[in-house]
């Protein structure tokens, strides 16, 4: 499981609804789509991939629950040394 912060990637709270996630993703995907950013294509591709990965995880209830559980466990382990 990734240690990326998908909520931060999309700029949403951990309590965001499915509809909010979808709305924010669509807005950001349009903004950072490589075809719309020819002058900064490489940067746009990387940002678009990060947004898509975040949406893939957070838009599915099972993947999101697994991700949230991992984050909670990872945070506890990381601070326990």
Number of C-alpha atoms within 10 A of each C-alpha: 8 8 10 13 12 23 17 11 16 21 13 15 12 11 9 12 13 12 10 14 20 15 12 15 22 15 11 16 20 13 15 21 17 20 13 12 15 11 10 12 15 12 13 20 16 14 19 20 15 17 21 19 15 21 22 13 16 25 18 12 11 11 13 17 13 14 20 14 11 15 17 10 11 13 11 11 10 8 7 6 5
